[in-house]
Amino acid sequence: MAPGLPTAMDRPHFIGIGGAGMSGIAKILAQRGARVAGSDSRESATAESLRALGATVHIGHAAEHLAPDATCVVVSSAIRPDNPELVRAAELDVPVVHRSDALASLMGGARAIAVAGTHGKTTTTSMLAVALTELGLDPSYAIGGDLEGPGTNARHGAGDIFVAEADESDRSFQKYDPEVAIVLNVELDHHANYASMDEIYDSFETFVGKVVPGGTLVISADQPGAVELASRLRDLSTLKIVTYGDSPSADVRVHKVTPRGLTSEVTVVLDGRYLTFTVSVPGSHYAHNAVAALAAGAALGIPAHNLASALGKYTGVKRRLQLKGEANGVQVIDSYAHHPTEMTADLEAMRGAASDARLLVVFQPHLFSRTQELGTEMGRALALADASVVLDIYPAREDPIPGITSTLIIDAARAAGADVTPVSDQAAVPDVIAGMTRPGDLVLTMGAGDVTDLGPQILDRLSN
């Protein structure tokens, strides 16, 4: 077994190795000396980056892709039981490890910061990774998106800090034992796994209960779900709670957020002192993510003024209001937002950053279950745009639900006064957008699916 590797993780096989969460774990294992292999449904830049680290990446899923000497098979909750590689693992008696267990084993022995919340996890985790790296602390990190600077979502560092996204969607964040836990927000989502808000609160409470004795919970003082969660916490004898936000009672209080084009200047009050720093993404939503990162770093004993300065080095995450380019005076920006709260935050941020521009959105709903529960709210959020194109639902891991289509969102948007154009054929979108835009407009491709692929296509069409 290679040095520093958990038991049975020296020859892992990942099913779905190209996914955001899976690829990060695979990269760290490869950097630690493991002989990594896996498969994914299609070629991607992620697959190439894994091969560059020495991993074997197969395209497509087939039983023969699983090497007989594999020490474990790593899966996510999205892998179905009839996957041929998973079936072959059972035949060979190869242990199957959930992604969250693999990540938990990598975090063992480190001073872990686990970032949780219905939305904002990737941005906040990224901000911490960049700031801690800038300060020379050489952290390990596993993020659900690629950092703009390093261009990767994971790294094995020589330092003793490990920063990771903690995914609540399938309760897997309950596997971690962090020194610092961040809860950004608590909202109803992931309807295939949670039947009610009470179930979600119980799940988050279990996550918080895993913080090591003497550790810290950093939690929003403003977001209603986070406030409710804090009120439900029972045994606080071994837990320090640090609140952040606009509330006058917050331990780290947001004094002011000043828009500066596509950036923001943030001033906070901490221990009676004012600290001001720059965040390289627009909007209050992202500014508050940065304040959560500041509070978490301070909880590890890192001087707050050093953290504030280092946070200014964060330049963004791919798909989080990422500028894809400009053509004929039209800027195209990519957003991962797929929950109504995220959609509203990104649309308001772009409104604040470019108040004189028309804002056009290409929105792709993500998951039938989410659309069924939150489609009306998604439609209302789109009313913040000047005009929208709405695509068919991106199914991801789900089967269709009878009667649930993008029409639910389109009807709600129109009822809220929005200008909405339904488009089922994604190949037609660049032409549709070209017919809608004029110089000075902003086009936002929005959603967690393959809508991101349309950005370059729209730019090409606008150029021609």
N, C-alpha and C positions, 0 to 999 in steps of 0.2 A: 504494500500500500504506500502511495506517495506521501511524503511528510505533510502534516497538517490537514490531511483528508479524514472526514468521518468514516467510520467503519462501513464497508460495502459501497462506498461512493467512488472508488478508484477507477471503475470501468462502467460508468452509468450510460444508459440508453434513454434518451428523451423522446417521447411521442408528442409531436407538436413543438419541436425544438425552436421554431422560429417565432413563437409567441412572445409577447413582451415580458411576461413573468418568467416563462421557462428559459428563454435565451439568456436572461441575466444570471440565473443560477448556473447554467451550462458554462457561461464565460468565466465565472469565478472558479468553478471546478477545474476548467482547463488551465487557468492561470495558476492554480495550486498544484498542477501536475497530473490531474486525472486524464485518463484516455477516454475522452468524451465522444459519444456517437448519438445519432438521433435521426428523426425523419420529420418532414413537414409537407404540407399539401402543395406548396409551390416554391419556386426560386424567389429569393429576396436578397436585399442588401444585408439583412441580418444573417442569412445563411452563409453568405460570403465572409462576413466578419468572423463567424464561428470557424469556418475552414481556415482562416488566416491564423487562428489560435491553435490549429492542429486538430480540430474536431472533424469527424466524419459525418457529413450531412447528406442523407438520402432524400430525394424528392418523390413524394407519394408514399403510401403506407402499404407495406407487404411483410409477411411473416419472415421472409429471408433477410430482411434488414436487421433483425435482432441477432447479434452475434452470440454464439453458444456460450462464450466466456463472460458475457455481461454480468456484472455483480448486482445490478438492480435496474429496474425500469421506472422512470420518473414520469408521472402523469399529472395533468390538471383535472379539475372537475368537468372540463369540456370534453374529455376523451370518453367515447362511448364504449360500453362493455364488449361490443362485437368488433372493435378495432383489431385487425389481424395480428398486429405486433403484441397487443395485450393478450390475445388468445394464445399466441405462441409463448409468451412469458409464462402463462399458467402451465402449458405443456412441458416447458423446461424447468419449471419450479423456480423461476427467477423472481426474487422479491419485488413487489410493486410498492413504490414510495410516492406519496402525494407530494406535489410541488412544495406545499407549505412545510412539510416535515423535512424536506431537503434543505430549504432555506433556514429553518430553525437549527438544523445541525451545523450549517455554515456560520451561524451567528453565535454558536456556543463558545463561551469563554471571552467574548467581546463585550465592550460597553455599548449595548445596543440602544438605538433610538428607533422606535417603530411608529410610523406615521399612519394614522387611521382617520377615516371620515368618508362620508358618502361621495364627496368630491374634493378636489384640491390636493390629493395625496401625492401625485406625481410631481407637481410643481413644488410643493413644500419639501419633499424628499430631495429633489434636485437642488433647491436652494441651499439646503444643509450640506449636501455633498460638495458643491462648489465652494462654499464658504470655508468648510473644514479643510478642504484641499488647499485653498488659497493661504490658509494659516499654517500650512506645513504639517498638518496632523495626519496626512496620508490615510484617510478613512477607506474602508471597504464600503461599497454601496450596491444596492439592487433596486432599480427604479423601473416603473412601468412605461418609460419613454426615453428616447435618446437625447442626451444633453447636446445643446448646440455646439459648445466648445469642444469637449472630448469626442463628441459624436457617438457615444456609447451609453448603454443603460446600466452597466454593471462594471465593477472593478474590484480586484483583490488588492487591498492596500496593506502596507506594513504596520500601520498604526493600530491602536487598540479599540477604535470606534467603528461600529458597523451601523450604517443608516439604511433602513429598508421600508418600503411600502408595506402596510399591513392590510391585506384585502379582507373586507368584511363580507363580500358577496356570497361566499360559501362557508362562512364562519372559520376560515382557515387562520385568521389572525389570532385565534385563541391558542395557537400552538407556540407563540413566542413569549419570551421572558425578558422584556426590555428593562433597561435601567430608567429610560425615559419613554413615556408613551405620549403621543400627541393625538388629540381628538379635535378635528377641525369643525365637524358638523355631524349631525345625526338626522337622517331623513329617510322616508319610505322609498325603497328601491329594491331591486333584485327580487321581484315578486314571485319568481319560481321557487325561491328558498325561504322567504319570510311571508307569513300570512298577516302580520299586523305590526304596528309600531312597538307593541309590548315585546314581541319576539326580538325585534331589532335592539331595543333597549337592553334586554337580557343578554344578548350576544355581546354588545359593547361592554356591559358591566363585567362579563366574564373576561374579556380582553384586558380591561383595566385591572382586574383582580390578579392578572399574571405579572404585573410590574413587580420587580424584585423588591424585597424589604428595604426601606430607605430610599426607594426610587421616587420619581416625580411624574405626575400627570400634568401635561400642559393642555388646557382646554379652553375653548372659546367662551367668553363671558357674554356674548351677544346672541349667538345662534340658538333659537328656542330649543331644538333637540339636544344640543350640548348642555344647555342650562338644566333641562329636565334630567338628563343623564347624571349630571353632578348631584342633583337633589336625591337621586335614587341610590347613590353609592353608600354602602353600609359600613364596612370596616375600613376606616381611614387611619387607623393607628400607625400603620407602617408606610403611609403614602403622603407625600407632599403634593399639594395641588397648587398650580400656578395658572391663573386665568389671564387672558389677553383679549383686547378688543377695544371698542369705543366706550364701553360702560365706564362710568366714573369709578366704579369699585374694582376695575380690572387691575391685577398686579402689574401687568405691562400694558399701559394704556396708550391707545392710538390717539395722539393729539391732533394730527392733521395729515391728510393725504392730498398732495398737490399734483395735478396732472401736468406732465411735461411732454406733450406729444405722445409718442408711443412708450414713454417711461413715466414713472411716478416718483415724487420725492416724499418720503415718509418720515414723520417725526413722532417719536414715542417718548413716554415718560416711564422711566424704570428707576426704582429706588430714589425718586425725587429728582433725577437728572434727565435732561432732555438729550435725546440722540436723534440725529437726522442722517438718513442714508437714501440712496437711490435704488429703485427696483426697475429692471430693464423690460418690464411689461406694463401695459396700462391698466388702470382700474383699481378700485378699492378692494375687490375680491382678492387680487394677487398681492396687493400690499399687505392684507391681513395674513396671507400665507407666509409672507416674509417675516412678519412679527412673530408668528408661531415658531418659525425656525430660529429666530433670535432668542426667544424664551427657552427653547429646548437646548440650544447650545449653552446658554447661560446656566441651565440646570446641571450641565456636566462640569461646570466650573470654569468655562471659557469666558474671559472678560468681555462684557457686552459691547464695549466700544470697539474692540477688535472684530467681533462678529459683525457689527453694523457696517464697518468699512468693507469687510470681506464679502458681505451679501451684495454689495454694489458690483461685484465681479460676475454675478450671475447674468447670463445673456439669453436664457430661455431654454425651453424644451421643445423638441419637434412636436408639432401639432397643437401646441398651446399658444394660440395667437401668433403663429409663425408666419412671417412674411415670406411668401413663396416667390414673389417677383412683381414687376410692373411692366405693363405693355400699353402703349397708346394712352398714357395718363391714368390707367386703371391699376390699382394695387390689388393683388390677390393674396388673401391671408387664410391660413388653415387653422381650424378650431376642432378640438376633440370633444367639445361639449355635446352631451347626449341626454342629460337630465335637465328638466326645465330650469332648475336653479342655476346650473352651469350655463345654459343657453342665455338666460337673462343677464347673468354677470358678464359674459363675453360681449353680448350686444351692447350693454350699457357702457362697458369699457371702451368699445370702439366708438360709440357715440361721443364719449368724453374726450377721446384722443383726436377725433377728427369731426368736430361738430358741424363743419360746413359741408361735409361730403355726404353724398347719398350712399346708403348702406344696402347692398343686395346680398341675399343669403341663398346658398344652395344647401338644403338640409336633407340629410338622410336619417330617418328614424332607425334606432338600434334596438332590436328585439321586439317580438310580438307582445310578450308579457308586459314590457315596459310601456309600449304604446297603448295597450289595453287599459292600463292603470293611469297613465300620465299623459295620454295623447291630447286631452283638452288643454292641459297646462302648457304643453309644447306649442300648441297652436297659438295660445295667448302670448307666449314669449316671442313668437315670430312677428307679432304685431309691432315690435320695436324696430323692425327693419322697414325700409322704404318699399321693398318688394322681395319676394321669396320664390324660389323654385323648390318644390318638395318631391323627393324621390320615393320609390317603393321602400318598404321596410327591409333593412339588412338583417337576415335571420340569425347570423352567427351560429350558436350552438342549438337553436330552438327550431322546432317544427311549427308550421303555421297554426294559428288559432282561427277557427272559422269566424268570418265576419270582421276580423281585425285587419284593417288596411290603413294606408296613409290618409285615406279619406277622413278618418276620425280627426286627424290633425288639421287637414285642409279646411274642414267645416268649422272647426273651432277658431282657426286663424281668421277666416272670412267673417265669422260672427263678431270678432274683435276689431274688425275694420281693416284687416291686412289685405294686401295685394299679393295673391298666391297663384302660382302657375304649377299644376301637376305635370311631372315628366316621368314616365316609366322607363324610357330608354336612356340610360346614362350616356350613351354615345352621342345623343342629341343635345346634351347640356351645353357644351361649348358654343354651339350655334345659337341656342336660346339666349345664353348670357350675352353673347356678342350683339344680339339684337336689342338687348335691354340697356346696355351700358353706354356711358358717355365719359369723356375725360374728367378726372377728379373723383370718380366713383371708387368705392371700396367693395370688393367681392369677398365674401366670407364662405368658404366651404366648411360645413359643420356636420359633425357626427363621428361615431366611433368605428364606422365600417370603412369600406373602400372608397368613400366619397373623397378621401384625401388624394386619390389618384387623379382627380379631375383638375386640380390646381394647375399643373403643368400644361394640361390639354387646353384649359381656358386661356392661359397665357399665350400658347402657340396660336390659337384661333384669333385672339385679339391682335397679335403681332402681324397676322396676315390679312 
